[in-house]
Amino acid sequence: MKNACLLLLMGFIGLCAQAQSDSLDIKIGQMLLVGVNGKAADSIILKNISAGKVGGVVIYEKNFTATNTYINLKNFTWALQKASESTLFITIDQEGGVINRLKTKYAFPKSVTAAYLGQQDNVDSTYFYGEITAATLAGLGINVNFAPVVDLAINPDNPIIAKHGRAYSDDAELVAKHAAITVASHRKHNIVTVLKHFPGHGSSKADTHLGIADVTPYWQQKELLPYQNMIEKGEVDAIMTAHIVNKQLDASGLPGTLSKSIMTGILRDSLGYDGVIFSDDMQMHAITKHYGLEKALLLSINAGVDVLMFSNNIQGSENRTVDMVFGIIKKYVEDGVISEERINKSYQRIMELKSKWR
């Protein structure tokens, strides 16, 4: 036991020392996760990765070939990972059902919705589908799945959650149970899972892809319970933010992703979570139409978000280049608007997560 504790302490000290010694550019780069166009790794993304300006990429169907998909996608992820000196987050939204990039038309295994699994409430079924997904991702070189969804199906007319069967149930205990099974099935294959969307999107009546979703009148305290339950049991690898407005939790009305009251005050301080926080896509219109790039970056980082996603996949949103986003963050640090200590903390969390699952 003493030897195990010593090894853990030495690992933590090593990460802290690394955070101090690595350059500011490298630290900021680890905080950026981007979508790429095309079906092969182009010279621009490879250059950004090799320069340390990108810490992760997100995969969409636009990156798939219609035929020979598995081999071509594997070549794509291999080229991306090879360009990075440290482990690169290669991420995907593979929840199952409608939110399913790896479709049967590309010769991938069939998937089912979380709602179906919740209705069945069968531990073996949930583990079976989770392991099929995780094994497929591992074979493709994808190491992060933006799943499972732990939103509660409170509003049956919810256009973004319930409509697509993305929630297991409106029962917090059942949601936590099946989410934990999905996490375990992915951990078996060294796939990082990301619970979403904190602090709860299940009661919303609007779609944050299109604009502001204010859940203030509808949100319920029990929407935090899956997170609380799983954090206490050590069943959380990472968490994704929601762009929802919830004045019950932030009286100023800032969306969750941009709210220090929600990300730090509730998630970190009240629930005791100190792992990696991924933003939902920063190009969704709930952010871009109301805050703009510079303000959104400043607020989200100071709120406590560690990894900022720019998918370049939202219709009507301007593409964001790595150099543009990187330059804004670096200037904020140089001007003292974002502290280097804040960047260091995110960098430590990111590198610790990557060291666990590489």
C-alpha positions in Angstrom: 0.0 0.0 0.0 2.8 2.4 0.9 4.6 1.7 -2.4 1.3 2.3 -4.3 0.8 5.6 -2.5 4.4 6.6 -3.2 4.0 5.9 -6.9 0.8 8.0 -7.1 2.5 10.8 -5.3 5.5 10.7 -7.6 3.2 10.7 -10.6 1.4 13.8 -9.3 4.7 15.6 -8.6 5.9 14.7 -12.1 2.8 16.2 -13.7 3.1 19.4 -11.6 6.8 19.7 -12.6 5.9 19.1 -16.2 3.2 21.8 -16.0 5.8 24.2 -14.8 8.5 23.3 -17.3 6.4 23.0 -20.5 5.9 26.2 -22.5 2.8 28.3 -22.4 2.2 27.5 -26.1 2.1 23.8 -25.3 -0.2 24.3 -22.3 -2.7 26.3 -24.3 -2.6 23.9 -27.2 -3.6 21.0 -25.0 -6.8 23.0 -24.2 -7.9 23.1 -27.9 -10.0 20.4 -29.5 -11.0 21.0 -33.2 -12.9 19.4 -36.0 -11.1 18.9 -39.3 -12.5 18.8 -42.8 -11.9 16.1 -45.3 -11.3 12.4 -45.2 -7.6 12.4 -44.7 -5.3 14.4 -42.4 -4.2 17.5 -44.3 -1.0 19.4 -43.8 -2.5 22.2 -41.8 -3.9 20.0 -39.0 -0.8 17.9 -38.9 1.4 21.0 -38.6 -0.8 22.4 -35.8 -0.7 19.0 -33.9 3.1 18.6 -34.3 3.6 22.2 -33.2 1.7 21.4 -30.0 -1.2 23.9 -30.8 -3.9 21.2 -30.7 -4.6 18.7 -28.0 -7.5 16.9 -29.6 -9.7 16.4 -32.6 -13.3 15.5 -33.0 -14.5 13.1 -35.7 -17.7 13.5 -37.7 -19.2 11.7 -40.7 -17.7 14.3 -43.0 -14.4 12.5 -42.2 -15.7 9.1 -43.4 -15.3 7.5 -46.8 -18.5 5.8 -48.3 -16.6 2.6 -48.8 -13.7 0.9 -47.0 -14.6 3.2 -44.1 -12.9 1.3 -41.3 -9.5 1.1 -42.9 -9.6 4.7 -44.1 -10.8 6.1 -40.8 -8.1 4.1 -39.0 -5.5 5.5 -41.3 -6.9 9.0 -40.6 -6.7 8.7 -36.8 -3.3 7.0 -37.0 -1.8 9.9 -39.0 -3.3 12.4 -36.5 -1.9 10.5 -33.4 1.5 10.0 -35.0 1.9 13.7 -35.5 1.5 14.4 -31.8 4.4 14.2 -29.3 1.9 13.4 -26.5 -1.3 11.5 -26.5 -3.9 13.2 -28.8 -7.5 13.2 -27.7 -9.3 11.7 -30.8 -13.0 12.1 -29.9 -16.4 11.2 -31.2 -20.1 11.5 -30.3 -21.1 7.8 -30.3 -24.0 7.7 -27.9 -26.0 5.2 -30.0 -29.4 5.4 -31.8 -29.8 8.8 -33.6 -26.5 10.3 -32.2 -24.5 7.7 -34.0 -21.6 8.5 -36.3 -20.5 4.9 -36.8 -23.6 3.8 -38.7 -24.5 0.4 -40.1 -24.3 1.8 -43.6 -20.5 2.1 -43.1 -20.5 -1.6 -41.9 -20.3 -0.7 -38.2 -22.3 -2.6 -35.6 -25.9 -1.6 -34.8 -26.4 0.7 -31.8 -29.4 1.5 -29.7 -30.6 4.6 -27.9 -30.1 5.2 -24.2 -33.9 5.5 -23.9 -34.2 1.9 -25.1 -31.6 0.7 -22.6 -33.3 2.5 -19.8 -36.7 1.0 -20.7 -35.1 -2.5 -20.8 -33.3 -1.8 -17.5 -31.1 -4.8 -18.1 -27.5 -4.6 -16.9 -26.2 -7.1 -19.4 -27.8 -5.3 -22.4 -26.3 -2.0 -21.4 -22.9 -3.6 -21.0 -23.2 -5.5 -24.2 -23.9 -2.4 -26.3 -21.3 -0.4 -24.4 -18.6 -2.9 -25.0 -19.4 -3.2 -28.7 -19.1 0.6 -29.0 -15.9 0.8 -27.0 -14.2 -2.1 -28.9 -15.1 -0.5 -32.2 -13.7 2.9 -31.1 -10.5 1.3 -29.8 -9.9 -0.5 -33.1 -10.3 2.8 -34.9 -7.8 4.6 -32.8 -10.5 6.8 -31.2 -9.9 7.2 -27.5 -12.6 9.5 -26.2 -16.4 9.0 -26.5 -18.7 12.0 -25.7 -21.1 9.7 -23.9 -23.0 8.6 -21.9 -25.7 11.2 -21.5 -26.8 11.6 -17.9 -29.5 14.2 -18.6 -32.8 13.3 -17.1 -35.8 12.8 -19.5 -37.9 15.3 -17.5 -39.4 17.1 -20.5 -40.8 14.5 -23.0 -41.0 17.2 -25.7 -37.3 18.2 -25.2 -36.1 18.8 -28.9 -32.5 17.9 -28.2 -32.7 15.1 -25.6 -36.0 13.3 -25.3 -36.9 13.6 -28.9 -33.9 11.6 -29.9 -34.0 9.1 -27.1 -30.7 10.3 -25.6 -31.6 10.0 -21.9 -31.9 6.7 -20.1 -34.8 7.8 -18.0 -36.3 10.6 -15.9 -35.2 8.6 -12.8 -31.8 9.8 -11.5 -30.8 6.6 -9.9 -31.6 4.5 -13.0 -29.6 7.0 -15.2 -26.6 6.8 -12.9 -26.7 3.0 -12.9 -26.7 2.6 -16.6 -24.2 5.4 -17.2 -21.8 3.7 -14.8 -22.2 0.4 -16.7 -21.4 2.3 -19.9 -18.3 3.9 -18.3 -17.1 0.5 -17.1 -17.5 -1.1 -20.6 -15.4 1.7 -22.1 -12.7 1.6 -19.4 -12.1 -2.0 -20.3 -11.0 -0.9 -23.7 -9.1 2.3 -22.5 -11.7 4.6 -23.9 -12.4 7.9 -22.0 -16.0 8.6 -21.4 -17.5 12.1 -21.0 -20.7 12.6 -19.0 -23.0 15.3 -20.4 -24.5 17.9 -20.3 -23.8 19.6 -17.0 -25.7 20.9 -15.0 -28.6 19.2 -16.9 -30.2 19.6 -20.3 -33.2 17.3 -19.8 -35.7 19.9 -18.8 -35.0 22.3 -21.7 -37.6 23.3 -24.3 -35.1 24.7 -26.8 -32.1 23.5 -28.8 -28.8 25.2 -27.9 -27.5 24.4 -31.4 -29.9 27.1 -32.6 -29.9 29.6 -29.8 -30.4 30.3 -26.1 -32.2 27.6 -24.0 -33.4 28.9 -20.7 -34.3 26.1 -18.2 -34.7 28.4 -15.2 -38.5 27.7 -14.8 -38.2 23.9 -15.4 -34.8 22.7 -14.1 -34.9 20.4 -11.1 -32.3 19.8 -8.4 -32.4 16.1 -9.0 -30.7 16.7 -12.4 -27.4 17.0 -10.4 -27.8 13.6 -8.8 -26.3 11.4 -11.5 -23.1 13.5 -11.4 -23.0 13.5 -7.6 -23.6 9.7 -7.4 -20.9 8.9 -10.0 -18.3 11.4 -8.7 -18.6 9.9 -5.2 -18.1 6.4 -6.6 -15.1 7.3 -8.9 -17.1 6.5 -12.0 -16.3 9.8 -13.9 -13.5 10.2 -16.5 -14.6 13.6 -17.7 -17.6 15.9 -17.9 -19.1 18.1 -20.7 -20.8 21.4 -20.2 -24.2 22.5 -21.3 -24.8 25.9 -22.9 -28.2 26.2 -21.1 -29.1 29.3 -19.1 -30.2 28.4 -15.5 -30.8 31.4 -13.2 -31.5 29.0 -10.3 -27.7 28.3 -10.4 -26.3 31.5 -11.9 -28.4 34.6 -11.2 -26.6 36.6 -13.9 -28.0 34.3 -16.6 -24.7 33.1 -18.1 -24.9 29.8 -20.0 -23.4 26.9 -18.0 -20.3 26.7 -20.2 -19.4 30.4 -19.4 -20.5 30.4 -15.8 -18.0 30.2 -12.9 -20.9 29.9 -10.5 -21.9 26.6 -12.2 -18.6 25.1 -13.4 -16.5 26.0 -10.4 -19.0 26.9 -7.6 -21.2 23.8 -8.1 -19.3 21.2 -10.1 -15.9 21.7 -8.6 -16.6 23.1 -5.1 -20.0 21.6 -4.2 -19.7 18.3 -5.9 -16.0 17.9 -5.4 -15.1 17.2 -9.0 -11.5 18.0 -10.0 -11.2 16.2 -13.4 -11.3 17.5 -16.9 -14.2 19.6 -18.1 -14.9 19.6 -21.9 -17.0 22.4 -23.3 -19.8 21.5 -25.6 -19.2 22.9 -29.1 -18.3 26.6 -28.8 -19.7 27.2 -32.2 -23.3 26.3 -31.2 -25.5 29.4 -31.7 -26.3 29.7 -28.0 -22.7 30.9 -27.7 -21.8 32.4 -31.1 -25.0 34.5 -31.5 -24.8 36.1 -28.0 -21.2 36.2 -26.8 -18.7 36.2 -29.7 -15.4 34.3 -29.7 -13.3 36.5 -27.5 -15.8 36.9 -24.7 -16.8 33.3 -24.8 -13.1 32.2 -24.5 -12.4 34.5 -21.6 -15.6 33.5 -19.7 -15.3 29.7 -20.3 -11.7 29.4 -19.3 -12.1 31.6 -16.2 -15.3 29.6 -15.4 -13.1 26.4 -15.1 -13.5 24.7 -18.5 -10.3 22.8 -19.5 -10.9 21.7 -23.1 -12.6 24.0 -25.6 -14.2 22.3 -28.6 -14.5 24.0 -32.0 -16.1 21.4 -34.3 -16.3 23.5 -37.5 -19.4 21.5 -38.1 -22.3 23.8 -37.2 -24.2 25.3 -40.2 -24.2 29.1 -40.1 -21.2 29.3 -37.8 -17.9 30.8 -39.0 -15.0 28.3 -39.1 -12.5 28.9 -36.3 -8.9 28.3 -37.1 -6.5 27.0 -34.5 -4.2 30.0 -34.9 -7.1 32.4 -34.3 -8.3 30.7 -31.1 -4.8 30.0 -29.8 -3.7 33.7 -30.4 -6.7 35.1 -28.5 -6.1 32.9 -25.4 -2.3 33.5 -25.4 -2.9 37.3 -25.5 -5.3 37.1 -22.6 -2.6 35.3 -20.6 0.1 37.8 -21.6 -2.2 40.6 -20.6 -3.0 39.0 -17.3 -6.8 38.7 -18.0 -6.4 34.9 -17.7 -3.8 33.8 -15.2 -1.1 31.4 -16.2 -2.0 29.5 -13.0 -5.4 28.9 -14.4 -3.8 27.5 -17.6 -1.5 25.3 -15.6 -4.4 23.8 -13.7 -6.2 22.8 -16.9 -2.9 21.4 -18.3 -2.4 19.3 -15.2 -5.9 17.8 -15.4 -5.6 17.1 -19.1 -2.2 15.5 -18.9 -3.3 13.4 -15.9 -6.3 12.1 -17.8 -4.2 11.3 -20.9 -1.6 9.5 -18.8 -4.4 7.2 -17.4 -5.7 6.0 -20.7 -2.9 6.1 -23.1 
